[in-house]
């Protein structure tokens, strides 16, 4: 298959040993080194707003994304059942088909639409089902999209712009709480269900902690799955031979193709860690304790030499993405419905690509689908 993606056509670059850049951050881009960093237990999460979360009172339970050590392992053990292939098959497959039909119905009626609008609602509604946000008011996708814009400013109180972003985040936080989380909490306290909100309440989580976890999981589903569905469709529309193979394949073959496309264009290009003890890499480099480490997933995936099973798109080690099977399954259901069951569908315009440096993600907007 291909050796480079569509969002970063300059990759792969030359393999380079780990090094410390001018800002003092260690850069790791080879696959063995990247895997060693992500599997290490003497590291902590960095980036993705972890520095802001660290300022919360110690009594406040951190969302799982920002946990490390025994607390993190126990939470992952208790919640693993929500993301197993069997659970996806029994609880979410029918839902994903309904959402796909609903969203592609929008395209059929309109005759033309931006794919990112459809993939946004797909990603958010599947994430809501996993969480248990089934009593939300209309507009969840828009609330979350405003909460995680393509470009995020830095909140603070030292400048008018910083104050604006602080007020904006507070307002949006309260909007998601009032319209999505509070109704779910009330319903689950009255009648618990088999979902994450019920699990958190059963563990004694406060409403603010439930809100933080819901925002984290919803963001992971929205930001990554939304973009992945779009980039996969871009590949398939632009490469007729690949599209033919995809539509002719059985489900395992289609999932293998999507896994490969995820390797080529990982929605999160960089994962960040901070060491708590010296960390030895396979090439002999030793990263000292208390160092910031940036792992280039995009470069390490290129170093995987075309083997998607070796890629790090879904992470590695303690923070490996629990929803990887869910994401691939919903992408496959949506794309087979779009490309196999929608007569005359075609890409009228490729997407424009932008990058959010704060979260190391790409955004694809303007991939216009038309029918007829």
C-alpha positions in Angstrom: 0.0 0.0 0.0 1.0 3.7 0.1 4.0 4.9 2.0 2.7 8.3 3.0 -0.6 9.9 4.0 -2.6 12.7 2.7 -2.4 15.1 5.6 1.4 14.8 5.9 2.7 13.9 2.4 6.3 14.8 3.4 6.5 11.7 5.6 8.3 9.4 6.0 11.5 11.3 6.7 14.9 9.9 7.5 15.0 7.8 10.7 16.6 9.8 13.4 17.8 8.9 16.9 16.1 10.6 19.9 17.4 14.1 20.6 16.8 17.1 22.8 15.6 20.1 20.9 16.3 23.8 21.5 13.4 24.1 24.0 14.7 21.2 26.0 12.1 18.8 24.8 13.1 15.3 23.8 12.0 14.3 20.4 11.4 10.6 19.6 10.4 9.5 16.1 11.6 6.0 15.5 9.2 3.1 16.1 11.3 1.2 18.7 12.0 4.3 20.7 8.4 5.6 20.5 7.1 2.2 21.6 9.5 2.2 24.6 8.4 5.6 25.7 4.7 4.8 25.5 5.1 1.5 27.3 7.2 2.9 30.1 5.6 3.1 33.5 8.0 5.8 34.8 6.2 8.5 32.8 3.2 10.8 33.2 0.8 12.2 30.7 1.8 15.6 29.3 0.1 17.9 26.8 -3.7 17.8 26.0 -4.3 20.3 28.8 -2.8 18.2 31.6 -1.0 21.2 33.0 -4.4 22.9 33.6 -6.0 19.8 35.1 -3.0 19.5 37.5 -4.1 22.8 39.1 -7.4 21.3 40.2 -7.8 20.5 43.9 -6.3 17.2 44.9 -9.8 15.9 46.0 -11.1 16.3 42.5 -11.0 13.0 40.5 -9.1 13.4 37.3 -10.6 12.2 34.0 -8.9 8.9 32.9 -6.9 10.6 30.2 -5.0 12.5 32.9 -4.5 9.6 35.4 -1.4 7.5 35.7 -0.3 4.5 37.9 -2.5 2.2 40.0 -5.6 4.6 39.8 -5.4 4.6 36.0 -5.0 0.8 35.7 -7.9 0.1 38.0 -10.2 2.5 36.2 -9.3 0.9 32.8 -9.8 -2.5 34.3 -13.3 -1.6 35.5 -14.4 0.1 32.3 -12.8 -2.2 29.7 -16.2 -4.0 29.2 -17.7 -0.9 27.5 -15.3 -1.2 24.6 -14.8 -4.9 23.9 -15.5 -6.2 20.4 -18.4 -8.2 21.8 -19.9 -5.1 23.4 -19.5 -3.1 20.2 -21.3 -5.9 18.2 -24.2 -6.4 20.7 -24.8 -2.9 21.9 -23.6 -0.4 19.3 -23.7 -2.0 15.8 -27.4 -1.4 15.2 -27.1 2.1 16.5 -24.2 2.9 14.2 -26.2 1.6 11.2 -29.2 3.9 12.2 -26.9 6.9 12.6 -25.2 6.2 9.3 -28.5 5.9 7.5 -29.8 9.1 9.1 -26.7 11.2 8.2 -26.4 9.8 4.6 -30.2 10.6 4.3 -29.2 14.2 4.9 -26.8 14.0 1.9 -29.4 12.3 -0.3 -32.0 15.0 0.4 -29.7 17.9 0.1 -27.7 16.6 -2.9 -24.5 18.0 -1.5 -22.9 18.4 2.0 -19.6 18.8 3.8 -18.6 15.3 5.0 -17.2 16.7 8.2 -20.8 17.7 9.2 -22.0 14.1 8.9 -18.9 12.5 10.5 -19.2 15.0 13.5 -22.7 13.9 14.3 -21.8 10.2 13.8 -18.8 10.4 16.2 -20.7 12.4 18.9 -23.9 10.3 18.9 -21.9 7.0 19.2 -19.8 8.5 22.0 -23.0 9.6 23.8 -24.4 6.1 23.7 -21.2 4.7 25.3 -21.3 7.4 28.0 -25.0 7.3 28.7 -25.9 10.8 27.6 -29.2 9.7 26.2 -31.3 12.5 27.8 -29.4 15.4 26.2 -31.1 18.3 24.7 -30.7 18.9 20.9 -27.4 20.3 19.8 -24.7 18.2 21.5 -22.5 18.1 18.5 -22.4 21.9 18.1 -21.8 22.4 21.8 -18.8 20.0 21.7 -17.5 21.5 18.4 -17.5 25.0 20.0 -15.7 23.5 23.1 -13.0 22.1 20.9 -12.5 24.5 18.0 -9.9 24.1 15.3 -7.7 26.7 16.9 -7.7 27.1 20.7 -6.5 30.2 22.5 -4.8 30.1 25.9 -7.1 31.1 28.8 -5.7 33.3 31.5 -6.1 36.6 33.3 -3.0 38.5 32.1 -4.5 39.8 28.9 -7.9 40.6 27.3 -7.6 37.7 25.0 -6.7 35.3 27.8 -9.8 36.5 29.8 -11.9 36.0 26.7 -10.8 32.4 26.4 -11.2 31.7 30.1 -14.8 33.0 30.0 -15.5 31.2 26.8 -14.4 27.8 28.2 -16.4 28.4 31.4 -19.5 29.2 29.5 -19.2 26.2 27.2 -18.4 23.9 30.2 -21.6 25.0 31.8 -23.5 24.6 28.6 -22.5 21.0 28.2 -23.2 20.4 31.9 -26.7 21.9 31.8 -27.8 20.4 28.4 -26.0 17.0 28.5 -24.6 15.9 31.8 -27.1 17.0 34.3 -30.1 15.3 32.6 -28.1 12.1 32.3 -27.0 12.2 36.0 -30.6 12.7 37.1 -31.8 9.9 35.0 -29.1 7.5 36.1 -29.5 8.3 39.8 -33.1 7.3 39.4 -32.5 4.3 37.3 -28.8 3.1 36.8 -27.9 1.6 33.4 -24.9 -0.2 32.0 -23.0 2.8 30.8 -20.1 5.1 31.9 -22.2 7.7 33.7 -23.8 5.0 35.9 -20.4 3.5 36.6 -19.0 6.8 37.7 -21.9 7.6 39.9 -21.7 4.1 41.4 -18.0 4.8 42.2 -19.0 8.0 44.1 -18.0 10.5 41.5 -19.3 14.0 41.9 -21.2 15.7 39.1 -18.3 17.9 38.1 -16.1 14.8 37.9 -18.7 13.1 35.6 -18.7 16.2 33.5 -14.9 16.1 33.1 -15.0 12.4 32.1 -17.8 13.0 29.6 -16.0 15.8 28.0 -12.8 13.8 27.7 -14.4 10.7 26.2 -16.7 12.8 23.9 -13.7 14.8 22.7 -11.7 11.7 22.0 -14.6 10.3 19.9 -15.3 13.6 18.2 -11.9 14.9 17.4 -10.4 11.6 16.3 -13.3 9.6 14.7 -14.6 12.7 12.9 -11.3 13.4 11.2 -10.5 9.7 10.6 -13.8 9.1 8.7 -13.1 12.1 6.6 -9.5 11.2 5.8 -10.4 7.6 5.0 -13.2 8.7 2.6 -10.6 11.1 1.0 -8.3 8.2 0.4 -11.0 6.0 -1.0 -12.5 8.6 -3.3 -9.0 9.6 -4.6 -7.9 6.0 -5.2 -10.4 4.0 -7.3 -8.5 0.7 -7.0 -8.4 1.0 -3.2 -12.1 1.9 -3.2 -12.9 -1.2 -5.3 -10.9 -3.4 -3.0 -12.6 -1.9 0.0 -16.2 -2.4 -1.2 -15.4 -5.9 -2.5 -13.8 -7.1 0.7 -15.4 -8.9 3.7 -15.5 -7.0 7.0 -12.1 -8.2 8.2 -10.5 -7.0 4.9 -12.2 -3.7 5.1 -11.1 -3.1 8.7 -7.5 -4.0 7.7 -7.7 -1.3 5.0 -9.0 1.3 7.5 -6.3 0.3 10.0 -3.7 0.9 7.3 -5.2 4.3 6.5 -5.2 5.2 10.2 -1.4 4.3 10.2 -0.8 6.6 7.3 -2.8 9.5 8.7 -3.1 9.2 12.5 -5.6 11.8 13.8 -3.2 12.6 16.7 0.3 13.1 15.4 2.2 13.5 18.6 1.8 12.0 22.1 3.5 13.7 25.0 4.9 12.3 28.2 7.0 13.5 31.1 9.5 11.1 32.7 9.7 10.4 36.4 12.9 8.4 36.3 15.7 7.9 33.7 14.4 6.1 30.6 16.6 4.0 28.4 15.7 3.6 24.8 16.6 0.7 22.5 19.2 2.8 20.6 21.1 3.4 23.9 19.8 7.0 24.5 19.0 7.7 28.1 16.3 10.4 28.7 16.8 11.8 32.2 14.1 12.1 34.8 11.7 15.1 34.8 12.1 15.5 31.0 9.3 16.3 28.5 9.2 13.8 25.7 7.3 14.3 22.4 6.6 11.0 20.6 5.9 11.5 16.9 3.2 9.0 16.1 3.2 10.1 12.4 6.9 9.5 12.0 6.9 6.2 14.0 4.1 4.9 11.9 6.1 5.6 8.8 8.9 3.7 10.4 6.5 0.7 10.7 7.4 0.0 7.0 3.8 -0.5 5.8 2.7 -2.9 8.6 -0.4 -1.3 10.2 -0.2 -3.8 13.1 3.0 -2.1 14.2 1.6 1.4 14.0 1.0 3.6 17.0 -2.2 5.4 15.8 -4.1 4.1 18.8 -1.2 4.6 21.2 0.6 1.9 23.2 1.1 0.9 26.7 -1.1 2.0 29.7 -2.8 4.8 27.7 -3.6 2.7 24.5 -6.9 3.9 23.2 -9.7 1.6 24.6 -12.1 2.7 21.8 -10.0 1.6 18.8 -12.3 -1.2 17.8 -15.4 1.0 18.2 -13.8 3.7 16.1 -12.9 1.4 13.2 -16.3 -0.3 13.3 -18.3 2.9 13.1 -16.1 4.2 10.3 -16.6 1.0 8.4 -20.4 1.0 8.8 -20.6 4.6 7.8 -18.3 4.3 4.8 -19.8 1.1 3.4 -23.3 2.8 3.6 -22.0 5.9 2.0 -19.9 4.4 -0.7 -21.7 1.1 -1.4 -25.4 2.1 -0.9 -25.5 5.7 -2.2 -25.9 5.8 -6.0 -23.8 8.4 -7.7 -22.0 9.7 -4.6 -18.7 11.4 -5.4 -16.3 13.9 -4.0 -16.9 17.3 -5.5 -14.0 19.0 -3.7 -11.1 17.7 -1.5 -10.8 19.0 2.0 -8.6 21.8 3.2 -6.2 20.7 5.9 -5.3 22.7 9.0 -3.5 21.7 12.2 -4.1 22.3 15.9 -0.7 22.5 17.4 -2.0 22.4 21.0 -3.6 18.9 20.5 -1.3 17.8 17.6 -4.4 17.0 15.5 -5.4 17.8 11.9 -8.8 19.2 10.8 -10.4 18.4 7.5 -13.1 20.7 6.3 -14.7 21.2 2.9 -14.7 17.7 1.6 -17.9 18.2 -0.4 -20.0 15.1 -1.2 -22.6 15.2 -4.0 -25.0 12.7 -5.5 -26.6 12.2 -8.9 
